[in-house]
């Protein structure tokens, strides 16, 4: 499975960005796609995740500002980020996994940098 992420960039505080990540290859139909981020000097953390059935999970820090969605026909996950804050600055990584069925079915995108200026 390969993941191709896009959509990062530089934005002012209060602005918006939309990230997308497309999965290709031998995809297991029941899966979870998500976004993680890692800021300099910090550990990677979950931002949001969505199951193939549409259930979502968000980090408390982004609730009400970020929205995750997916298109199962395109094997693509999206992250709409609104009201961005400087503390959202990080490299954002797309993840595609099916841990409940196969712990080794766990794939990561290359990361896309989001920079929010104050």
Residue pairs with C-beta under 8 A, 6 or more apart in sequence:
1 23
1 24
1 25
1 26
1 27
1 96
1 105
1 107
2 23
2 24
2 25
2 107
3 21
3 22
3 23
3 94
3 95
3 96
3 107
3 108
3 109
3 110
4 21
4 22
4 24
4 109
4 110
5 19
5 20
5 21
5 92
5 93
5 94
5 109
5 110
5 111
5 112
6 19
6 20
6 21
6 112
7 17
7 18
7 19
7 20
7 79
7 112
8 17
8 19
8 92
8 112
8 113
8 114
9 17
9 113
9 114
9 115
10 115
10 117
11 17
11 84
11 114
11 115
11 116
11 117
12 116
12 117
13 84
13 85
13 86
13 116
13 117
13 118
14 83
14 84
15 84
15 116
16 80
16 81
16 82
16 83
16 84
17 81
17 84
17 114
18 78
18 79
18 80
18 81
19 35
19 78
19 79
19 81
19 92
19 94
19 112
19 114
20 76
20 77
20 78
20 79
21 33
21 35
21 76
21 77
21 78
21 94
21 96
21 109
22 74
22 75
22 76
23 33
23 75
23 76
23 77
23 96
23 107
24 75
27 75
27 96
28 98
28 101
28 102
28 105
29 52
30 52
30 98
30 100
30 101
31 51
31 52
31 96
31 97
31 98
31 105
32 49
32 50
32 51
32 52
32 95
32 96
32 97
32 98
32 99
33 49
33 50
33 52
33 70
33 77
33 94
33 95
33 96
34 46
34 47
34 48
34 49
34 50
34 57
34 68
34 77
34 94
34 95
34 97
35 46
35 47
35 48
35 49
35 68
35 77
35 79
35 92
35 93
35 94
35 95
36 44
36 45
36 46
36 47
36 92
36 93
36 95
37 44
37 45
37 47
37 88
37 90
37 91
37 92
37 93
37 114
38 44
38 45
38 90
38 91
38 93
39 87
39 89
39 90
39 91
42 90
44 93
45 59
46 57
46 59
47 58
47 59
47 62
47 66
47 79
47 92
48 56
48 57
48 58
48 59
48 62
48 66
48 67
48 68
48 79
49 56
49 57
49 68
49 95
50 56
50 57
50 68
50 69
50 70
50 77
52 70
52 72
54 70
56 68
58 66
58 68
61 87
62 81
62 88
65 81
65 82
65 83
65 84
66 79
66 80
66 81
66 82
67 79
67 80
67 82
68 77
68 78
68 79
68 80
69 77
69 78
69 80
70 76
70 77
70 78
71 78
77 94
77 96
79 92
81 88
81 114
84 114
84 116
85 116
86 116
86 117
86 118
87 116
88 114
88 116
89 114
89 115
89 116
90 113
90 114
91 111
91 112
91 113
91 114
92 111
92 112
92 113
92 114
93 108
93 109
93 110
93 111
93 112
94 108
94 109
95 106
95 107
95 108
95 109
96 106
96 107
96 108
97 105
97 106
97 107
98 105
98 106
99 105
99 106
